[in-house]
Amino acid sequence: KNEVEQSPQNLTAQEGEFITINCSYSVGISALHWLQQHPGGGIVSLFMLSSGKKKHGRLIATINIQEKHSSLHITASHPRDSAVYICAVLGTSGSRLTFGEGTQLTVNP
Amino acid sequence: DGGITQSPKYLFRKEGQNVTLSCEQNLNHDAMYWYRQDPGQGLRLIYYSQIVNDFQKGDIAEGYSVSREKKESFPLTVTSAQKNPTAFYLCASAAGDPIEKLFFGSGTQLSVL
């Protein structure tokens, strides 16, 4: 079993739909990161969470430390949101990340 | 603008050949990382460095080598001992302790001829 599990692996939505991507982890962490990878491979950091909730534009990320679970929500989805979304956890030692396998999101117009 | 530059974008390796992937950052970050990405798998850590002239092996270091002679530069050499080198390689740098912000290069696709 992977230390970081994402679901779903693939997600197809229609433009305007509300989207949720989930991340569960099995180890103690100091923080959790959400990343976005576009076709072509470049990765952009979206959020770093250690507790609670963060919002940036149409993106919302939440984390529940007790349940070892985080969610990434996209409101009013748009085709330009199509990408792979990756969850990564930072162990308590502080400097190494463990990555989930990613969720491929496709938003159709 | 600050950022990370990886080169080349595509690289082909012949049997028995060592190849070097370049990673340069002008973000003044101490920590730098090399990851390997294979289809259907999460990123896996090859090597990382938290300070100049020091680096540590990650989870899949066999067949790879690195150096950190300058803060800005963290090149990765894929040696002939790496028998399955075909993959997408990503370099990253990080700010904060614990890591608060990650910056990635655009990646290098390495293939075997």
Backbone of each chain as ProteinMPNN parsed JSONL, in Angstrom:
{"seq_chain_A": "KNEVEQSPQNLTAQEGEFITINCSYSVGISALHWLQQHPGGGIVSLFMLSSGKKKHGRLIATINIQEKHSSLHITASHPRDSAVYICAVLGTSGSRLTFGEGTQLTVNP", "coords_chain_A": {"N_chain_A": [[0.859, -1.183, 0.0], [0.599, 2.193, -0.921], [2.117, 5.054, 0.649], [0.871, 7.425, 0.186], [-2.237, 7.972, -1.109], [-4.269, 8.696, -3.849], [-7.492, 9.704, -5.03], [-10.119, 10.267, -7.42], [-8.292, 8.196, -9.844], [-8.583, 9.004, -12.443], [-10.561, 11.608, -13.835], [-13.324, 12.944, -15.359], [-15.016, 15.816, -16.34], [-17.718, 18.149, -16.954], [-17.6, 21.447, -18.214], [-17.902, 23.951, -15.761], [-18.708, 22.337, -13.658], [-18.451, 21.274, -10.195], [-15.564, 20.123, -8.662], [-13.913, 17.5, -6.949], [-10.961, 16.267, -5.581], [-9.31, 13.7, -3.905], [-7.03, 12.929, -1.21], [-5.33, 10.621, 0.69], [-3.283, 9.678, 3.429], [-0.782, 7.741, 5.144], [1.116, 8.177, 7.033], [2.787, 10.089, 9.633], [2.812, 13.605, 9.263], [4.327, 16.789, 8.454], [3.444, 18.694, 6.75], [1.336, 19.212, 3.841], [1.29, 19.158, 0.342], [-0.286, 20.437, -2.589], [-0.07, 19.982, -6.032], [0.151, 20.948, -9.505], [0.279, 19.532, -12.669], [0.86, 20.207, -15.96], [0.204, 19.18, -19.404], [3.193, 18.406, -21.141], [4.705, 18.626, -18.95], [5.688, 20.425, -16.934], [5.571, 21.399, -13.476], [3.541, 22.986, -11.093], [3.336, 24.547, -7.966], [0.5, 24.526, -5.929], [-0.766, 24.707, -3.341], [0.307, 24.774, 0.094], [-0.349, 23.028, 2.982], [-0.825, 22.85, 6.472], [-2.751, 22.725, 8.296], [-6.351, 23.037, 8.509], [-7.764, 25.104, 6.04], [-7.308, 26.415, 2.743], [-7.647, 28.958, 0.24], [-7.571, 29.85, -3.157], [-8.427, 31.795, -5.619], [-10.459, 29.94, -7.73], [-9.836, 27.601, -6.53], [-9.798, 25.415, -3.761], [-8.367, 24.11, -0.865], [-8.354, 21.596, 1.6], [-7.534, 20.169, 4.791], [-7.534, 17.418, 7.033], [-6.037, 16.631, 9.787], [-6.293, 14.698, 11.801], [-7.776, 12.682, 10.575], [-6.086, 12.062, 8.551], [-6.298, 13.07, 5.866], [-6.849, 14.884, 2.866], [-8.428, 17.271, 0.733], [-8.841, 18.569, -2.569], [-10.579, 21.086, -4.077], [-12.255, 22.268, -6.968], [-13.996, 24.953, -8.073], [-16.578, 25.88, -10.385], [-15.489, 24.664, -12.81], [-13.157, 24.695, -15.575], [-12.083, 24.195, -18.984], [-9.322, 24.83, -19.085], [-8.431, 23.977, -16.642], [-7.756, 21.396, -16.945], [-5.503, 18.921, -16.229], [-2.865, 17.14, -14.497], [-3.256, 16.482, -11.125], [-1.456, 16.538, -8.182], [-0.786, 15.14, -5.059], [1.319, 15.65, -2.304], [3.182, 14.646, 0.524], [4.896, 15.945, 3.331], [7.243, 14.58, 5.364], [7.723, 14.125, 8.943], [10.369, 14.524, 9.437], [11.146, 16.587, 7.864], [12.333, 17.399, 5.308], [11.86, 15.793, 3.096], [9.709, 14.773, 0.496], [6.839, 12.747, -0.13], [5.115, 11.414, -2.822], [1.82, 11.236, -4.226], [0.209, 9.272, -6.847], [-1.085, 10.856, -8.591], [-3.905, 12.587, -10.071], [-5.625, 12.504, -13.013], [-7.246, 15.053, -14.514], [-9.806, 15.927, -16.685], [-11.502, 18.461, -18.243], [-14.279, 19.054, -20.05], [-15.52, 21.192, -22.677]], "CA_chain_A": [[0.0, 0.0, 0.0], [1.364, 3.42, -0.972], [1.934, 5.945, 1.786], [-0.039, 8.493, -0.244], [-3.207, 7.453, -2.06], [-5.171, 9.703, -4.408], [-8.668, 9.222, -5.756], [-9.948, 9.137, -8.329], [-7.099, 8.267, -10.695], [-9.002, 9.777, -13.615], [-11.81, 12.313, -13.602], [-13.786, 13.745, -16.495], [-16.108, 16.689, -15.923], [-18.176, 19.158, -17.882], [-17.291, 22.809, -17.795], [-18.815, 24.505, -14.773], [-18.948, 21.411, -12.55], [-17.636, 21.323, -8.979], [-14.685, 18.957, -8.7], [-13.194, 17.168, -5.725], [-9.907, 15.254, -5.656], [-9.0, 13.31, -2.54], [-5.693, 12.428, -0.894], [-5.203, 10.02, 2.011], [-1.909, 9.302, 3.706], [-0.735, 6.796, 6.262], [2.25, 8.492, 7.902], [2.743, 11.404, 10.25], [3.332, 14.6, 8.338], [4.421, 18.169, 8.926], [2.689, 19.529, 5.806], [0.874, 18.54, 2.624], [1.319, 20.044, -0.829], [-1.012, 20.128, -3.823], [0.684, 20.418, -7.207], [-0.545, 20.814, -10.786], [1.2, 19.227, -13.768], [0.227, 20.352, -17.266], [0.857, 18.46, -20.506], [4.499, 19.031, -21.332], [5.44, 18.142, -17.798], [6.027, 21.347, -15.868], [4.755, 21.275, -12.262], [3.351, 24.23, -10.357], [2.838, 24.364, -6.606], [-0.769, 25.22, -5.712], [-0.98, 24.975, -1.926], [0.934, 24.043, 1.185], [-1.28, 23.018, 4.108], [-0.502, 22.088, 7.674], [-4.018, 22.584, 9.013], [-7.45, 23.875, 8.068], [-8.266, 25.317, 4.687], [-6.778, 27.563, 2.006], [-8.396, 29.259, -0.98], [-6.894, 30.723, -4.114], [-9.284, 31.857, -6.798], [-11.484, 28.886, -7.751], [-9.275, 26.412, -5.893], [-9.886, 25.343, -2.301], [-7.746, 22.902, -0.328], [-8.627, 21.367, 3.016], [-6.825, 19.047, 5.374], [-7.952, 16.947, 8.345], [-4.843, 15.94, 10.27], [-6.682, 13.52, 12.587], [-8.222, 11.628, 9.654], [-5.031, 11.874, 7.552], [-7.004, 13.224, 4.597], [-6.929, 16.222, 2.3], [-9.193, 17.384, -0.507], [-8.679, 19.736, -3.43], [-11.83, 21.379, -4.772], [-12.241, 23.282, -8.016], [-15.345, 25.435, -8.344], [-16.804, 26.403, -11.74], [-14.35, 24.138, -13.568], [-12.947, 25.222, -16.93], [-11.149, 23.323, -19.719], [-7.913, 25.111, -18.768], [-8.083, 23.266, -15.414], [-7.341, 20.036, -17.304], [-4.108, 18.72, -15.815], [-2.705, 16.124, -13.447], [-3.145, 17.079, -9.8], [-0.608, 15.65, -7.388], [-0.701, 15.37, -3.619], [2.618, 15.247, -1.763], [3.247, 14.89, 1.961], [6.214, 16.211, 3.88], [7.373, 13.826, 6.597], [8.054, 14.882, 10.146], [11.803, 14.854, 9.417], [11.152, 17.962, 7.393], [12.845, 17.838, 4.011], [11.592, 14.868, 1.996], [8.31, 14.644, 0.113], [6.342, 11.507, -0.736], [4.109, 11.852, -3.776], [0.798, 10.36, -4.761], [0.374, 8.973, -8.274], [-1.708, 11.905, -9.384], [-5.26, 12.464, -10.618], [-5.748, 13.139, -14.322], [-8.523, 15.746, -14.665], [-10.162, 16.46, -18.003], [-12.73, 19.251, -18.22], [-14.769, 19.24, -21.42], [-16.333, 22.415, -22.845]], "C_chain_A": [[0.899, 1.237, 0.0], [1.095, 4.258, 0.266], [0.963, 7.065, 1.465], [-0.94, 7.935, -1.345], [-4.108, 8.588, -2.532], [-6.356, 9.024, -5.076], [-9.49, 10.408, -6.243], [-8.639, 9.246, -9.101], [-7.368, 9.121, -11.915], [-10.364, 10.384, -13.348], [-12.129, 13.147, -14.831], [-15.001, 14.533, -16.066], [-16.52, 17.597, -17.067], [-17.855, 20.533, -17.322], [-18.356, 23.324, -16.831], [-19.051, 23.597, -13.574], [-17.997, 21.68, -11.39], [-16.865, 20.015, -8.897], [-14.017, 18.756, -7.353], [-12.194, 16.053, -6.003], [-9.455, 14.979, -4.227], [-7.593, 12.743, -2.393], [-5.711, 11.888, 0.53], [-3.761, 9.568, 2.206], [-1.847, 8.513, 5.0], [0.39, 7.095, 7.248], [2.03, 9.833, 8.577], [3.386, 12.416, 9.33], [3.491, 15.945, 9.034], [3.672, 19.12, 7.998], [2.283, 18.681, 4.599], [0.837, 19.574, 1.505], [0.384, 19.516, -1.904], [-0.275, 20.781, -4.98], [-0.159, 20.185, -8.456], [0.495, 20.582, -11.874], [0.445, 19.276, -15.086], [0.902, 19.459, -18.297], [2.141, 19.171, -20.881], [5.348, 18.88, -20.11], [5.735, 19.118, -16.673], [5.062, 21.25, -14.697], [4.735, 22.612, -11.545], [2.803, 23.901, -8.972], [1.565, 25.184, -6.431], [-0.925, 25.648, -4.26], [0.011, 24.2, -1.076], [0.014, 24.179, 2.387], [-0.652, 22.285, 5.283], [-1.735, 21.928, 8.557], [-5.08, 23.38, 8.274], [-7.688, 23.903, 6.569], [-7.556, 26.511, 4.067], [-7.559, 27.713, 0.719], [-7.566, 30.177, -1.849], [-7.717, 30.706, -5.384], [-10.377, 30.807, -6.71], [-11.022, 27.605, -7.071], [-9.382, 26.52, -4.376], [-9.229, 24.033, -1.872], [-8.028, 22.821, 1.154], [-7.793, 20.188, 3.493], [-7.407, 18.724, 6.745], [-6.819, 16.072, 8.874], [-5.225, 14.652, 11.019], [-7.078, 12.358, 11.681], [-7.188, 11.334, 8.577], [-5.624, 11.958, 6.14], [-7.01, 14.685, 4.174], [-7.766, 16.177, 1.03], [-8.81, 18.657, -1.233], [-9.983, 19.903, -4.196], [-11.585, 22.441, -5.84], [-13.689, 23.68, -8.264], [-15.406, 25.991, -9.77], [-15.675, 25.973, -12.68], [-14.362, 24.623, -15.02], [-11.983, 24.299, -17.661], [-9.674, 23.594, -19.404], [-7.479, 24.497, -17.437], [-7.607, 21.848, -15.703], [-5.843, 19.883, -17.074], [-4.065, 17.502, -14.914], [-2.493, 16.861, -12.131], [-2.491, 16.076, -8.87], [-0.609, 16.108, -5.94], [0.666, 14.885, -3.152], [2.669, 15.587, -0.285], [4.691, 15.043, 2.391], [6.301, 15.52, 5.235], [7.799, 14.699, 7.767], [9.542, 15.216, 10.225], [12.051, 16.18, 8.717], [11.537, 18.251, 5.957], [12.543, 16.904, 2.848], [10.098, 14.732, 1.776], [8.032, 13.253, -0.43], [5.119, 11.874, -1.561], [3.06, 10.784, -4.032], [0.997, 10.183, -6.266], [-0.294, 9.995, -9.17], [-3.119, 11.556, -9.828], [-5.313, 13.222, -11.932], [-7.154, 13.725, -14.445], [-8.678, 16.246, -16.086], [-11.485, 17.186, -17.879], [-13.122, 19.549, -19.654], [-15.633, 20.484, -21.538], [-17.793, 22.079, -23.08]], "O_chain_A": [[1.832, 1.339, 0.796], [0.017, 4.199, 0.858], [0.306, 7.598, 2.359], [-0.459, 7.483, -2.384], [-4.643, 9.346, -1.724], [-6.243, 7.922, -5.613], [-9.558, 11.436, -5.571], [-7.952, 10.265, -9.024], [-6.502, 9.868, -12.37], [-11.219, 9.763, -12.717], [-11.315, 13.951, -15.284], [-15.927, 13.97, -15.483], [-15.772, 17.791, -18.025], [-17.843, 20.743, -16.109], [-19.553, 23.153, -17.058], [-19.557, 24.065, -12.554], [-16.908, 22.227, -11.561], [-17.436, 18.934, -9.043], [-13.607, 19.714, -6.698], [-12.539, 15.026, -6.586], [-9.245, 15.902, -3.44], [-7.04, 12.158, -3.324], [-6.063, 12.604, 1.467], [-3.102, 9.131, 1.262], [-2.739, 8.603, 5.843], [0.593, 6.341, 8.2], [1.188, 10.622, 8.148], [4.394, 12.124, 8.687], [2.873, 16.205, 10.066], [3.304, 20.223, 8.402], [2.81, 17.592, 4.371], [0.41, 20.711, 1.7], [0.271, 18.307, -2.108], [0.094, 21.954, -4.929], [-1.059, 19.345, -8.469], [1.465, 21.33, -11.993], [-0.483, 18.5, -15.314], [2.038, 19.027, -18.099], [2.181, 20.4, -20.935], [6.572, 18.986, -20.184], [6.009, 18.687, -15.553], [3.865, 21.042, -14.895], [5.759, 23.281, -11.404], [1.907, 23.068, -8.833], [1.536, 26.376, -6.737], [-1.187, 26.817, -3.979], [0.489, 23.131, -1.456], [-0.362, 25.286, 2.773], [-0.028, 21.237, 5.116], [-1.755, 21.091, 9.46], [-4.762, 24.288, 7.505], [-7.798, 22.863, 5.919], [-7.239, 27.487, 4.748], [-8.07, 26.737, 0.168], [-6.949, 31.132, -1.38], [-7.709, 29.728, -6.132], [-11.137, 30.775, -5.741], [-11.761, 26.621, -7.047], [-9.098, 27.563, -3.786], [-9.501, 22.977, -2.443], [-7.957, 23.815, 1.877], [-7.399, 19.326, 2.708], [-7.732, 19.622, 7.522], [-6.663, 14.922, 8.463], [-4.549, 13.632, 10.881], [-6.765, 11.202, 11.966], [-7.397, 10.436, 7.761], [-5.471, 11.043, 5.331], [-7.155, 15.593, 4.992], [-7.803, 15.161, 0.336], [-8.5, 19.679, -0.621], [-10.439, 18.985, -4.877], [-10.816, 23.381, -5.643], [-14.515, 22.841, -8.624], [-14.416, 26.503, -10.292], [-14.993, 26.811, -13.269], [-15.408, 24.914, -15.601], [-11.139, 23.673, -17.02], [-8.859, 22.673, -19.453], [-6.288, 24.491, -17.125], [-7.109, 21.167, -14.806], [-5.029, 20.612, -17.642], [-5.096, 16.906, -14.604], [-1.651, 17.754, -12.038], [-2.909, 14.922, -8.778], [-0.455, 17.292, -5.637], [1.118, 13.818, -3.566], [2.257, 16.673, 0.125], [5.587, 14.367, 1.887], [5.533, 15.828, 6.146], [8.184, 15.856, 7.596], [9.939, 16.092, 10.994], [13.07, 16.827, 8.959], [11.107, 19.27, 5.416], [12.934, 17.193, 1.717], [9.321, 14.595, 2.721], [8.873, 12.654, -1.101], [4.207, 12.548, -1.082], [3.359, 9.59, -4.055], [1.833, 10.846, -6.88], [-0.084, 9.994, -10.383], [-3.48, 10.384, -9.944], [-5.078, 14.43, -11.972], [-8.138, 12.985, -14.478], [-7.791, 16.908, -16.625], [-12.482, 16.6, -17.456], [-12.388, 20.214, -20.385], [-16.39, 20.807, -20.623], [-18.615, 22.981, -23.242]]}, "seq_chain_B": "DGGITQSPKYLFRKEGQNVTLSCEQNLNHDAMYWYRQDPGQGLRLIYYSQIVNDFQKGDIAEGYSVSREKKESFPLTVTSAQKNPTAFYLCASAAGDPIEKLFFGSGTQLSVL", "coords_chain_B": {"N_chain_B": [[13.261, 37.311, -14.13], [12.861, 35.065, -11.375], [13.623, 31.549, -11.209], [13.681, 28.036, -12.152], [15.826, 26.357, -14.324], [15.939, 23.757, -16.553], [17.907, 21.659, -18.592], [18.933, 19.428, -21.255], [15.696, 19.621, -22.974], [14.939, 17.275, -24.221], [16.681, 14.185, -24.346], [18.941, 11.776, -25.523], [20.272, 8.623, -24.889], [23.018, 6.538, -25.516], [23.881, 3.055, -25.431], [25.855, 2.194, -22.642], [26.737, 4.739, -22.17], [27.391, 7.711, -20.283], [25.265, 10.346, -19.256], [24.538, 13.816, -18.691], [22.271, 15.795, -16.918], [21.166, 19.079, -16.741], [20.549, 21.477, -14.136], [19.615, 24.566, -13.041], [19.162, 27.224, -10.751], [17.897, 30.445, -9.838], [16.843, 31.353, -7.502], [17.877, 31.559, -5.056], [17.691, 29.409, -3.323], [18.412, 27.011, -0.789], [17.843, 24.259, -0.743], [17.72, 21.586, -3.047], [16.424, 19.248, -5.452], [16.261, 16.089, -7.17], [14.006, 14.326, -9.138], [12.466, 11.379, -10.419], [10.096, 10.504, -12.896], [7.839, 8.121, -13.825], [5.466, 6.647, -16.089], [2.219, 6.425, -14.675], [3.141, 6.315, -12.092], [4.023, 7.83, -8.936], [6.144, 10.705, -8.34], [9.553, 9.966, -7.78], [12.225, 10.156, -5.469], [15.533, 10.88, -6.3], [18.107, 12.072, -5.658], [19.006, 14.528, -3.169], [19.853, 17.819, -2.026], [20.773, 19.885, 0.589], [22.468, 21.868, 1.107], [25.341, 23.626, -0.116], [27.968, 21.6, -1.453], [27.156, 19.291, -0.216], [25.135, 16.373, -0.253], [22.424, 13.997, -0.36], [21.452, 10.57, -0.745], [18.451, 9.583, -2.345], [15.458, 7.629, -2.688], [15.934, 6.068, -4.935], [18.665, 6.003, -5.833], [20.639, 4.459, -7.063], [22.81, 4.065, -9.81], [22.872, 6.671, -10.512], [24.448, 9.936, -10.209], [25.386, 12.962, -8.49], [26.337, 16.442, -8.101], [27.129, 19.298, -6.078], [28.418, 21.953, -6.34], [28.031, 24.63, -6.519], [25.635, 26.945, -5.241], [23.613, 27.534, -7.018], [23.448, 25.455, -8.829], [22.761, 22.072, -9.707], [23.596, 19.461, -11.029], [22.655, 16.358, -12.584], [23.928, 13.176, -13.185], [23.336, 10.504, -15.264], [24.356, 7.358, -15.13], [26.065, 4.645, -16.866], [25.458, 2.484, -15.371], [22.832, 2.599, -14.705], [20.258, 0.82, -15.62], [17.742, 1.09, -16.66], [17.009, 3.764, -17.812], [15.13, 5.321, -19.111], [12.878, 7.827, -18.74], [11.036, 10.592, -17.3], [12.617, 13.372, -16.036], [12.743, 15.462, -13.265], [13.735, 18.481, -11.799], [13.876, 20.24, -8.735], [13.518, 23.036, -6.493], [13.443, 24.311, -3.136], [11.852, 26.351, -0.672], [11.904, 27.37, 2.724], [11.547, 25.861, 5.973], [9.794, 23.682, 7.74], [9.37, 22.632, 4.25], [7.886, 25.168, 2.427], [7.332, 26.221, -0.061], [7.503, 24.987, -3.313], [9.443, 24.775, -6.235], [9.54, 23.845, -9.578], [11.537, 22.651, -12.306], [11.16, 22.504, -15.926], [11.536, 19.972, -16.812], [13.234, 17.016, -18.124], [13.135, 14.767, -20.736], [14.371, 11.658, -20.946], [15.624, 9.261, -23.132], [16.469, 5.973, -24.335], [18.683, 5.053, -26.915]], "CA_chain_B": [[12.382, 36.578, -13.216], [13.479, 33.912, -10.764], [13.043, 30.269, -11.565], [14.579, 26.901, -12.349], [16.008, 26.023, -15.738], [16.47, 22.439, -16.836], [18.259, 21.403, -19.989], [18.036, 19.757, -22.364], [14.318, 19.163, -22.818], [14.977, 15.871, -24.658], [18.043, 13.661, -24.335], [19.011, 10.372, -25.919], [21.48, 7.983, -24.379], [23.443, 5.296, -26.153], [24.302, 1.998, -24.523], [27.175, 2.369, -22.044], [27.099, 6.157, -22.128], [26.913, 8.571, -19.201], [24.718, 11.628, -19.707], [24.328, 14.75, -17.584], [21.133, 16.7, -17.006], [21.497, 20.334, -16.075], [19.528, 22.165, -13.365], [20.117, 25.832, -12.518], [18.117, 28.072, -10.159], [18.321, 31.763, -9.37], [15.897, 31.684, -6.437], [18.664, 31.594, -3.814], [17.247, 28.325, -2.447], [19.43, 26.071, -0.339], [17.467, 22.866, -1.007], [17.428, 21.195, -4.422], [16.004, 17.854, -5.537], [16.049, 15.432, -8.442], [12.979, 13.302, -9.119], [12.194, 10.607, -11.633], [8.671, 10.26, -13.066], [7.48, 7.076, -14.778], [4.009, 6.633, -16.307], [1.403, 5.726, -13.682], [3.769, 6.292, -10.764], [4.339, 9.114, -8.343], [7.542, 11.127, -8.433], [10.44, 9.274, -6.834], [13.393, 10.967, -5.171], [16.815, 10.296, -6.679], [19.076, 12.708, -4.765], [18.68, 15.868, -2.753], [20.937, 18.571, -1.413], [20.24, 20.977, 1.417], [23.497, 22.893, 1.239], [26.444, 23.444, -1.069], [28.977, 20.584, -1.157], [26.562, 18.186, 0.538], [23.932, 15.824, -0.854], [22.025, 12.704, 0.191], [20.732, 9.667, -1.636], [17.023, 9.383, -2.153], [14.968, 6.259, -2.69], [16.345, 5.313, -6.134], [19.921, 6.651, -6.219], [21.564, 3.571, -7.78], [22.965, 4.361, -11.228], [22.877, 8.127, -10.682], [25.349, 10.703, -9.364], [25.134, 14.405, -8.498], [27.31, 17.313, -7.451], [26.565, 20.59, -5.665], [29.585, 22.817, -6.14], [27.516, 25.99, -6.411], [24.258, 26.979, -4.738], [22.664, 27.665, -8.115], [23.534, 24.372, -9.794], [22.654, 20.722, -9.134], [23.511, 18.563, -12.18], [22.437, 14.924, -12.379], [24.515, 12.295, -14.19], [22.763, 9.161, -15.385], [25.507, 6.567, -15.529], [25.783, 3.412, -17.602], [24.976, 1.485, -14.406], [21.376, 2.713, -14.626], [19.867, -0.058, -16.731], [16.436, 1.472, -17.178], [17.024, 5.207, -17.587], [14.08, 6.037, -19.838], [11.931, 8.421, -17.804], [10.975, 12.047, -17.259], [13.378, 13.783, -14.862], [12.365, 16.791, -12.789], [14.545, 19.121, -10.786], [13.083, 21.159, -7.934], [14.154, 23.697, -5.364], [12.444, 24.535, -2.101], [12.066, 27.39, 0.32], [11.243, 27.157, 4.002], [11.865, 24.67, 6.766], [9.618, 22.72, 6.647], [9.178, 23.173, 2.901], [6.652, 25.926, 2.239], [7.089, 26.48, -1.471], [8.304, 24.173, -4.209], [9.544, 25.247, -7.609], [10.019, 22.775, -10.44], [11.936, 22.901, -13.676], [10.215, 22.021, -16.941], [11.758, 18.55, -17.003], [14.009, 16.441, -19.224], [12.732, 13.417, -21.128], [15.535, 10.868, -21.339], [15.285, 8.009, -23.811], [17.617, 5.157, -24.721], [18.728, 4.727, -28.336]], "C_chain_B": [[13.114, 35.369, -12.654], [12.814, 32.633, -11.184], [14.11, 29.204, -11.667], [14.632, 26.565, -13.826], [16.628, 24.646, -15.846], [16.818, 22.346, -18.303], [19.028, 20.098, -20.087], [16.612, 19.288, -22.089], [14.2, 17.688, -23.198], [16.429, 15.433, -24.737], [17.993, 12.186, -24.68], [20.335, 9.8, -25.461], [21.759, 6.705, -25.147], [23.869, 4.312, -25.077], [25.699, 2.3, -23.971], [27.615, 3.815, -21.853], [26.604, 6.8, -20.837], [26.344, 9.847, -19.814], [24.435, 12.496, -18.491], [23.184, 15.689, -17.895], [21.447, 17.934, -16.165], [20.298, 20.884, -15.312], [20.149, 23.39, -12.722], [18.946, 26.619, -11.93], [18.711, 29.4, -9.702], [17.381, 32.288, -8.287], [16.586, 31.803, -5.078], [18.196, 30.533, -2.804], [18.409, 27.431, -2.058], [19.131, 24.651, -0.794], [17.147, 22.642, -2.48], [17.24, 19.687, -4.481], [15.999, 17.38, -6.985], [15.023, 14.31, -8.248], [12.906, 12.611, -10.476], [10.695, 10.338, -11.699], [8.48, 9.225, -14.167], [5.962, 7.053, -14.914], [3.287, 5.841, -15.224], [2.005, 5.654, -12.297], [3.96, 7.71, -10.249], [5.807, 9.453, -8.542], [8.367, 10.409, -7.369], [11.736, 10.054, -6.702], [14.676, 10.227, -5.506], [17.909, 10.782, -5.718], [18.516, 14.045, -4.31], [19.87, 16.493, -2.036], [20.327, 19.731, -0.638], [21.243, 22.104, 1.589], [24.604, 22.595, 0.251], [27.443, 22.42, -0.528], [28.466, 19.449, -0.286], [25.311, 17.709, -0.179], [23.68, 14.439, -0.266], [21.303, 11.878, -0.86], [19.251, 9.674, -1.286], [16.679, 7.905, -2.238], [15.49, 5.407, -3.851], [17.658, 5.86, -6.678], [20.837, 5.764, -7.07], [21.592, 3.887, -9.269], [22.964, 5.847, -11.547], [23.97, 8.746, -9.808], [25.035, 12.176, -9.507], [26.342, 15.128, -7.934], [26.59, 18.597, -7.07], [27.73, 21.515, -5.299], [29.186, 24.277, -5.988], [26.069, 25.923, -5.935], [23.254, 26.916, -5.88], [22.515, 26.403, -8.943], [23.534, 23.003, -9.134], [22.511, 19.723, -10.3], [23.386, 17.098, -11.778], [23.084, 14.146, -13.525], [23.84, 10.94, -14.123], [23.878, 8.279, -15.925], [25.076, 5.313, -16.288], [25.287, 2.303, -16.678], [23.463, 1.543, -14.233], [20.809, 1.992, -15.843], [18.514, 0.299, -17.341], [16.269, 2.983, -17.037], [15.888, 5.964, -18.244], [13.019, 6.519, -18.864], [11.941, 9.931, -18.0], [11.632, 12.481, -15.952], [13.044, 15.238, -14.522], [13.302, 17.244, -11.69], [13.651, 20.101, -10.025], [13.964, 21.858, -6.917], [13.058, 24.089, -4.385], [12.879, 25.63, -1.156], [11.327, 27.02, 1.591], [11.677, 25.868, 4.662], [10.829, 24.56, 7.875], [9.298, 23.403, 5.318], [7.839, 23.891, 2.806], [6.314, 26.109, 0.774], [8.059, 25.658, -2.292], [8.307, 24.797, -5.583], [10.178, 24.137, -8.445], [10.537, 23.329, -11.755], [10.935, 22.291, -14.644], [10.46, 20.569, -17.335], [12.623, 18.203, -18.205], [13.501, 15.044, -19.488], [13.967, 12.693, -21.656], [15.077, 9.558, -21.963], [16.567, 7.291, -24.201], [17.545, 4.833, -26.205], [18.924, 3.233, -28.529]], "O_chain_B": [[13.891, 34.722, -13.356], [11.619, 32.599, -11.48], [15.273, 29.421, -11.325], [13.601, 26.497, -14.496], [17.704, 24.391, -15.305], [16.114, 22.886, -19.156], [19.698, 19.693, -19.137], [16.356, 18.63, -21.08], [13.45, 16.939, -22.571], [17.301, 16.202, -25.141], [17.134, 11.444, -24.204], [21.386, 10.419, -25.625], [20.862, 5.899, -25.396], [24.179, 4.7, -23.951], [26.615, 2.62, -24.729], [28.739, 4.078, -21.423], [25.52, 6.472, -20.353], [26.89, 10.365, -20.788], [24.133, 11.995, -17.408], [23.118, 16.296, -18.964], [21.927, 17.836, -15.035], [19.162, 20.775, -15.774], [21.099, 23.275, -11.946], [17.87, 26.678, -12.525], [19.853, 29.473, -9.248], [17.152, 33.491, -8.167], [15.945, 32.112, -4.074], [18.29, 30.73, -1.592], [19.279, 27.128, -2.874], [20.038, 23.917, -1.185], [16.4, 23.409, -3.086], [17.809, 18.942, -3.683], [15.765, 18.161, -7.907], [15.137, 13.477, -7.349], [13.236, 13.181, -11.516], [10.081, 9.987, -10.691], [8.908, 9.429, -15.303], [5.248, 7.398, -13.973], [3.686, 4.726, -14.89], [1.447, 5.003, -11.413], [4.048, 8.663, -11.024], [6.614, 8.585, -8.873], [7.945, 10.263, -6.222], [12.28, 10.55, -7.689], [14.892, 9.098, -5.063], [18.555, 9.977, -5.047], [17.659, 14.629, -4.974], [20.754, 15.808, -1.522], [19.476, 20.46, -1.147], [20.926, 23.157, 2.141], [24.786, 21.453, -0.171], [27.727, 22.37, 0.668], [29.257, 18.724, 0.318], [24.515, 18.517, -0.658], [24.59, 13.793, 0.253], [20.634, 12.412, -1.744], [18.854, 9.758, -0.123], [17.492, 7.043, -1.906], [15.493, 4.179, -3.771], [17.753, 6.153, -7.869], [21.732, 6.282, -7.738], [20.549, 3.969, -9.917], [23.046, 6.24, -12.711], [24.372, 8.167, -8.799], [24.482, 12.602, -10.521], [27.248, 14.517, -7.368], [25.568, 18.945, -7.661], [27.983, 21.811, -4.131], [29.92, 25.068, -5.397], [25.366, 24.949, -6.202], [22.182, 26.328, -5.745], [21.548, 26.28, -9.694], [24.214, 22.788, -8.131], [21.421, 19.198, -10.529], [23.938, 16.663, -10.767], [22.819, 14.422, -14.695], [23.779, 10.308, -13.068], [24.297, 8.446, -17.071], [23.895, 4.97, -16.345], [24.755, 1.296, -17.146], [22.873, 0.621, -13.669], [20.875, 2.501, -16.962], [18.19, -0.159, -18.438], [15.465, 3.437, -16.223], [15.698, 7.147, -17.959], [12.338, 5.711, -18.232], [12.743, 10.472, -18.761], [11.249, 12.014, -14.879], [13.064, 16.117, -15.384], [13.62, 16.489, -10.771], [12.766, 20.72, -10.615], [15.014, 21.349, -6.526], [11.889, 24.188, -4.756], [14.061, 25.824, -0.873], [10.251, 26.425, 1.542], [12.112, 24.92, 4.009], [10.946, 25.269, 8.875], [8.997, 24.595, 5.273], [6.789, 23.304, 3.069], [5.141, 26.15, 0.405], [9.26, 25.624, -2.024], [7.281, 25.295, -6.046], [11.205, 23.568, -8.076], [10.046, 24.341, -12.257], [9.976, 21.639, -14.23], [9.687, 19.994, -18.102], [12.736, 18.97, -19.162], [13.439, 14.22, -18.576], [14.533, 13.071, -22.682], [14.251, 8.84, -21.399], [17.615, 7.912, -24.376], [16.508, 4.4, -26.708], [18.988, 2.76, -29.664]]}, "name": "protein", "num_of_chains": 2, "seq": "KNEVEQSPQNLTAQEGEFITINCSYSVGISALHWLQQHPGGGIVSLFMLSSGKKKHGRLIATINIQEKHSSLHITASHPRDSAVYICAVLGTSGSRLTFGEGTQLTVNPDGGITQSPKYLFRKEGQNVTLSCEQNLNHDAMYWYRQDPGQGLRLIYYSQIVNDFQKGDIAEGYSVSREKKESFPLTVTSAQKNPTAFYLCASAAGDPIEKLFFGSGTQLSVL"}
